[in-house]
């Protein structure tokens, strides 16, 4: 069997290195989730979030002084905006009207009467409901993708694709757990977007594998490995260019975008890189392992015509 495509690196032969590295990353992520868990935002954790817009630049020390005077010295407010004129504060408790007015009055006394405040409150029931719906959204999306691939290809392609896209989603979650970044609704949107981009790359390679198998005579394991390697390198440029285009846009959003979408773009960036990696070094080798162990149907002997 000979393909015109030059196989520059034998991915299938070195599959154990990449599958082992992916397993190590998965274990590290699990340990991080067990010991550190996720830094849940107000969307998934009961509490209040106050956004304060001032008419002048403020410093971290000035904001901390206001909160300390109110007894909230354990909070970690963030300052953003083009001129450092926006303050975001997350309270672990649900603030009632009296408490939120008290905080707002303290900031007006410090920074002037022209400031604007906005308070978002999430009750424990709503936070719990959002968490459950998020889990269901990811599970339903994964199941739908798996059924689609099974209908279009076969169950081995579907199983390899689903394992790898769940791996991509988990890497994003684990990264946020390790880095202690806040998990909110834009983060969930980034995870679901990652599923879409990741399965697109895998479908491209799987489709090329299927096409190559139609015109190939597979006699042994080496022939099957050559088909997988050739398919990877035949689609390598297309996959990399597609991912690179989205990565450039995502990096620009992360650098110059507003604070509200920075974490979304960062989560998407991790998912895109992980998806490009898993397509080549996880999904394709996994399909090879599943296909290699396929039992061949015995050939039916044809009686000679008398």
Secondary structure as UniProt FT lines:
FT   TURN            11..14
FT   HELIX           15..35
FT   STRAND          39..40
FT   TURN            42..44
FT   STRAND          47..53
FT   HELIX           60..69
FT   TURN            70..71
FT   TURN            73..74
FT   STRAND          78..80
FT   TURN            82..83
FT   STRAND          86..91
FT   HELIX           97..111
FT   TURN            113..114
FT   STRAND          116..122
FT   HELIX           124..152
FT   HELIX           155..179
FT   STRAND          182..183
FT   HELIX           185..214
FT   HELIX           221..256
FT   HELIX           259..278
FT   HELIX           279..283
FT   HELIX           284..292
//
